[in-house]
Amino acid sequence: MDLYLVRYFVAIVDHGTVSKAAQVLYVSQPSLNQAISTLENRVGTVLFDRSGGRCELTTAGCRFEIAARRILADVEQAKSAVTEVRELRAGGVDVAVNADFRIDPLVPMIARFRERHPSLWVRIIDVTTPTGVHAALRVGEAEIGVAELSDGPQRFNEIPIDTQELVLAADPEILGAQAGPLPRARVRSLPLVIDHGDRTTKRLLADMIDIDARNVVVDCAHPPAIWALVNRGVGATVLPREVATQQLPGARVLALDPPLHRRWGLVTRPSALSPAAAAFVASAVDRAQRQAER
């Protein structure tokens, strides 16, 4: 059933005659009469009694009026909801992230986004591996991913944002007199607590892992557990500088030589973004630009 037929029906009910309704609707009387006839044919019954000069509702018409007004109200409510989403007064965005970027840079990005758009929400999709970010995008579970960027061909859109410095953090007793920047080769002699099962981590730390000496003393995929183990002096770990500063205040933090950085950014599907997702991207890019200008 065409929505305009329902609107025409309600207009006649409200104004009592076809002529008055036609004036309000800016249509001709013959067109309005034809529209009502079409509506009555589609519902299979007469809706108006026109014998007295006015359009009086039949019993069927009275029942149809209840449904017609509900339909129009639902449509207006839906339009209002869409407008709120489009104007960033409602809605939100699903963001997929793994442990590498869960604190830095995700936390400051979300804080910035919420400052700019306090009416919008963010749902964090926590995945276990970097490839899980792309999987969440592929199946539609998330609209945006935070991930390390690659140089090869990609099936998703990549939006470069910044680089992240990775440093070594350990209990002072483990490091002894060693000072930074610490040559990566020297890390091979240190006990490491890392997620050795993650291919991305293994690739990044390849020149710091001694397979023969087995310097990975704890293979752990849970970041809070890694931090607790480092704090207890079990071993050293390699992690983003911001995370080391926040989560390991008692540890010594040493830069690596040569420095270890990874490019990160936002990853999206090729399709158009929702208004909230587009706002999240714009907020992240703006924040990065402001930091670069400082």
Disulfide bonds with the S-S distance in Angstrom:
none
